[in-house]
């Protein structure tokens, strides 16, 4: 009986810390939002401490590879002084794309925790699963999906809604001007 209650206490701990670190990833995602970037944020945790944090900076850096996960992996490798991220967990607000999932597997963190699933393009089980099923890459990450999903989804939705509204307003303005001319 004792074992059972210990296990559930551990599970509860895990659940609470996954939420805690996802909050930090969300904070990074909000920085992306403020910079008019698609709001995705990531943090990498080892032994209960954050060793890297990053937000999507594709527009800022004019670099299509500057996804939050890629930037956080580089920063974590610098922090650790090794490309191997054994014992690390990567938290990211949206399911990693194939590029990021490929990079993640090469860096070998133990776990990947994400918020918003991406059925169309996700590479952690949404579209494909490169983290758990990748024979040539010889590493497997445990996946936890849907942590703080509502918050992560809401942030992305409000970003894309705003972008759509802005586009529509621009179109309406052009239309109005051409009617006036
Ligand atoms: Zn990516």
Boltz pocket constraint, residues with backbone or C-beta under 6 A from the ligand:
constraints:
  - pocket:
      binder: B
      contacts: [[A, 67], [A, 69], [A, 96], [A, 97], [A, 98], [A, 99], [A, 100], [A, 101]]
      max_distance: 6.0
